Amino acid sequence: MKKYLRTVCGRIAADVKEYGMAVVVVFVYTIITNLVFHAFCPVVIVSGFPCPGCGITRATVCLLTGRWQQAWQLNPVIFAIALAAVWFCVNRYLLGRKTAGIKWMIAAVFVLLFGVYVVRMYMYFPDRTPYVYTQDNMLARMLPFYQQMLYKTGIL
């Protein structure tokens, strides 16, 4: 059992060593963008419109704290992401297998994200979180006519 735990920890440590800097960069980006823009998503920051991944962070917190219905309401794709993450971790770390199928899983998650986005933007935009328009965005700050154009075209 000790040898198995050392092997698993060794696999995790190897990934941390290889990808640790990327995690640090994402962490720093998250802190800076939340402090400056009060948002994480570059699409929201620039355009004010929600992106296909909007709600995933909050849905993850809800999923991890047992609020599954709220997670579903924020972004139902979180369940597919969670299953893919569990599959990846079990295969890569516990079983020591190569995870060649993860690329197809990631592609499927992106297709699901886009599909859910299109349907929910049609059904809920701009009245239901997280499918809302953020008025304090960079385009609105830089281009005075940006929001007027959105209202005149009926987007908002």
C-alpha positions, 0 to 999 in steps of 0.5 A: 500500500505504501509503495502504491501511495508513493507511486500515485504521489509521484505521478501527481508531483510530476504533473505539478512540476510540469504544469505548476507554472501554468497553474500559478499564471491562471491564479495570478490572472484570476486575482488581477482580473477580479480586483481590476474588472470584478470578473474572470472571463475575458469575453465579459471584460471586453464585450460585456456578453456572457461566454459559453463557460459563464457560470462554470466556476460558481457551478463548480462551487455549488457541485462541491458543496452539494447544491446540485440543482443550483449547479445545474441552473448555473451551467449544466455542463459542470456535470460532464466536466466533473465526470471527465475530471474524475475519469482523468484522475482515476486513469492517470493517477490511480491506474497509471494509464495514458489518457489519450481519450481525454482530447475527445472528452474535452472536445465533447465538453466544448460542444456541450458548452456551446450547445447549452450556451446557444439554447440558454442565451436564446431562452434567458439572455439578458434576464437570468444569471449568468446569462446577463449583460455586464454594462461595465465592460471595456468596449462600453468604456472606450466606445461611447456608441457601443451600448447605444448600438446594442440597444438600437439593434435590439440585442439588449 
